[in-house]
Each structure stands twice: as structure tokens, then as C-alpha cells.
Amino acid sequence: MYIQKHAIAGTLESSDAQVTVEPSDNGLEVMIESSVMNQYGRQIKAAVFETLARLGVEKGKIAVIDKGALDCTLKARVECAVFRSNDVSATNVPWGGAIK
């Protein structure tokens, strides 16, 4: 799946994450900012990269601002932002299909 346009998912509320995606020709550029980076940085990065890999995203700019979200929330926000960038409508969203 490609990132076709700018899209955003999530909020900046506590225990949530805001994920922004936009197209890029420079490969995959991922920026992660987290209030719990020292404690859970490796796990946050793993959740984001695993989700992008399962969706087949190889190019794009991804910005994640994490406010202590659980892994399932991070994965859902990344998945939603990528789907929104591709104009996937509510009727044919394969929710959870790419996330195991």
C-alpha cells in the first residue's frame, strides 16, 4: 500500500497517539516523539514498523506523537492514517485484517 496524500489519525490526549502520514520519494522516514520514550521506545518503534510492514508501506513520511498509548492503539492509529491517505471508505476498510 502506498501513502498517496497527507492524512492524520488519533489525538494528543493522554493514552493516545497522533499519527501523520504523507507521501515521500525518499524511502521510509519515521519520526517518533513520546512522553514514555525512555521506558518503551523500542516497543513503540517495533509496533509502528511492524504495522507499516504488514500494510506494505515502503515510502513515506510518518510522524508519531505518542502520549502513552498501548500497542494496540499505536497499531490502529498507524493503520487508520494509512487507510485515510488512500481514501479507503468506511464500507471496505479491512480493519484488523492487516493487524494480527
N, C-alpha and C positions, 0 to 999 in steps of 0.2 A: 504494500500500500504506500502511496506517495502522499506527502504533505502538499496539498495544492494551493492553500491560501491560509492566511492568518486565522487562528481560532484559539479560543480560551475555554477552560473548564475549571470549575472549583471556585473557592472563595479564600479570603485571607483570615477567616475566622479560626479560632483555636481548634485544634484537632482536625484541620482540613489542609488542603494543599491547592494552590492555584497553578495550573499548567498552561503555558502558552506555547503554541507551535506556529512556525512559519516556514515557507519554502527556503531552500538554500542549495546552491550548487557545490558547496564546499564540504560535502560529506555530512556526517552527523556531528552537530555541535550541541552539547548538552551543558547547561548551566544549572547547578542546584544550590539553592540557598535554604538553610534550615536552622530553626531555633534549637534543634537537637542533633546537629551535625557531628559534634564531638562524640556523642554516645552511639548514634545509629547511622552515621554517614555511609558506611559500607553497605548496610542493608537497604538504605534508601536508593543508592546508586544501582544496586543489584535489581531492585524492584522496577525501577524506571527502564533500565537497559533490557531487562528480560521482557517487559511488556512491548517495548519498541521492536525487539527481535521477533516476537510472536506475531506482531502486526506486519512485519516485513518492511519496516521503515529503515531506510539506509541513508537518506539525505534529509536534512532539515535542521532548523534551529529550534531547540526545545529548552524552555526555561521553566524550572520548577521552584516555586516558593512554598516551602513546607512549614507548617505550623504545628507539627507533632502528629501528623496523620498516620493511621495504621497502614500496613502494606496493602490491604485490600482497597483502601481509599486512594492511595497513590496510583495503583494499577487502574482503577476505574477512571480517575481523572485523566491519566495519560490516554487511555483508550477513548474516552469521550472527546478529548481535544482532537485527536487524530481523525475520528469519525466526523466531527464537525468540519474539519478542514476539507473533507471530501464530500460534503453535503449529503451525507447518508441520512435519509429521513427516518423519522420515528417508526415507520411501518416496516422497514427492512434492516433494522440495526441488529447485528448478531451479538447482542450483549452476552458476555461471558463465553462466547464461542472461541474467542482468541485467548481468553484468560483462563488458565487451568488452576 
